[in-house]
Amino acid sequence: MTLLVLGDGAEGVRDELGRLVARLVTAGHDVVGLDVHAAEVTSRQDRAPDVLTWVLTSLGPRLVVWVDAPQPLPAVGADTTVLAADRAAVLPALRSLCGVATLPADAPSEAVHLAEALSAWRSAVQTGPRRLAVRERAPRVSVLMAFYNLSDYTHEAMRSALDQTYDDHEVVALDDGSTDETPDILASYAGNPRVRIVRQDNLGGTGRMDLVCNQLVRAARGELIAWAGGDDRNLPDRLQTQVGAFDDDPGLDVCHGAAILMDAAGTPLSRGWALPRPYDDHCLLRELVRQNLLGHPSVMMRRDAFQRSGLFEQGVSADYHFWLKTAGTLRYRYLPQPVVAYRFHEKSLSTSEAGAAHTYREGLRLRELVLRQRPLEDFFPELVGVDDRGIRADASLVLGNWLLDVSPELALLAWEGALALGSAGAHHNAAVVHWLTGDTAAAISSARAGVRIDPSVETLLDRFSAGGEEQFTLRGPGLALDEQLQRARRANGATIHRWDGTTLDVDSAYLALHPDHDELSREAIAAWCATTRAGDPVRWVIPSLGTAPEELFERLARLTAGSDLAAAADVTLELIDDLRMLPPSFDEARMLPSGAGHRLQGVVSSPSAVGALASWALTRASGYQTTS
């Protein structure tokens, strides 16, 4: 008995209407919000009406609340009640339904009528027809996969989701109106008690893949949801590895991992996918706006975190939009171990030539959206409470400088904040970009505005007059911004989490033990015990590099005989088969803190590696820093 809320802001949580819908969903109610105006942007050309028709016919809502109805609804079923009301009446009625606030005594009659209808809907849902019911125990994990004409890969995808070393899971497979053999293949799994199959008329063809994915979540029962591609392959220990990360960290919301890349035939490509740059809670959004850091088919998340964040929105690139809108509010972690094999083929929505081009355009649109919607403090949480105009201008300046690699238009948009604060550097950089993109008038105008603030910008006008053929140098931020970021990160280091789950006040050495150098390994362990103490803000992570965990544990026990590891700083074993799956330990192009921290990385294969570990531990154990 679905409740459908139609209106501007009904999707996501930026608007109160969407937040109230999200609250109802999180509470377990069957409620769907649809922003009809947004659908005109997020749907493929001229397909927005088809989206509304699909929602009305496929979901068959019992009650539709049409907020500020701009037009008549398409035909609805006989069992559907449609109530049109303005926002002033809908919001108090929904607040009352959610228990956020009681209906005011002086509420308009329209709000009272709507509140009564919503209350009757809830009562009907709660009571329903009386019948004997058996309560099923929900699985811990729901693996969610959507299929559309993927018969070449359906069996492989399904088997890989079922054949996991972790067994407390279900597989929810949604057939989005396939016209090939996909429905028949999925039907062959119908007898498996772990499998739930959902069939619907095609919706993905409208461009609203966000709604397709949300349908999967509506059918899921698990506390954790694992996204998986209908054309990809889950590695056998994927669920066990990611569930372990959630068990280790109750505050974790989203976990993603590395990936093997393969061609259409399933042959591994020479390269894999790893996190391209490190991140932490404070810098995640400013890293994401430069580049998508998560592979959707590798992501596992808490279902309640997904629901209270307003589900997916924004069409084809809904996953990227979700990362952007929740960066800074949800906790993310990366596992440097492949959890999926990701397939490149010409039917793919993202890896085919046409799909990649569309995804690129959507990425630009979503970056522009988040730049317009989110304040500077979301990109730089270190600036909360900072009023210094120069520091704030420099933050906008550096954000635009980074985005210039993505799009000149995005860079100019990011610089608007710096321009409003009177930044000569932003005027200089904007003038350069306008000149190089052929907008001579705008270039001269920006340069002249910069001259009024800083006469040295006059040199740009001279170079423009001379033809401006030589290379230009962009202006960067001053030291005050870096100092402020460092100061804030030191003050909050114990609460800011890095990509690997550690906090900024702990640094990590990812140093593997070479299988053929036991004596060097013993020396490294002895050096660690000699230079660190329990409670020091460092840890030594020993990657497995292909060795079975049990075997590695037995070897470590043998090598540590006679050493007092309990008195030293933390040592942990991690399933990391390839050090290249770790993000870079630093980014030479960065002049500001990232999520890298101070990381030592390598293999104990020479005396110099033992010395490096001892030196690193001595330096870090005495107190942490936060620059790369």
Secondary structure, DSSP 8 states (H G I E B T S, - for coil): --EEEESTT-SSSSSHHHHHHHHHHHTT--EEEE-HHHHHHHSSTT-HHHHHHHHHHHH--SEEEEET--S------TT-EEEEE-HHHHHHHHHHHHTSS---TT--HHHHHHHHHHHHHHHHHHH-S----------SEEEEEEESS-TTTHHHHHHHHHS-S--SEEEEEEEES--SSHHHHHHTTTT-TTEEEEEES--GGGT-HHHHHHHHHHH---SEEEEEETTSEE-TTHHHHHHHHHHH-TT--EEEEEEEEE-TTS-EEEEEE--SS--BTTTHHHHHTTS----GGG-EEEHHHHHHTT---SGGGHHHHHHHHHBTTB-EEEEEEEEEEEE--TT-TTTSHHHHHHHHHHHHHHHHHHHHHS-HHHH-GGGTT---HHHHHHHHHHHHHHHTTT-HHHHHHHHHHHHHTT-HHHHHHHHHHHHHTT-HHHHHHHHHHHHHH-GGGHHHHHHHHTT--S--------HHHHHHHHHHHHHTTTT-BBTTS-BTT-EEEEEEE-TT-HHHHHHHHHHHHHH--TT-SEEEEEE-TT--HHHHHHHHHHHTTT--GGGSSEEEEE--S-GGGS--S--TT-SS--S--S-EEEEE-SHHHHHHHHHHHHHHHT------
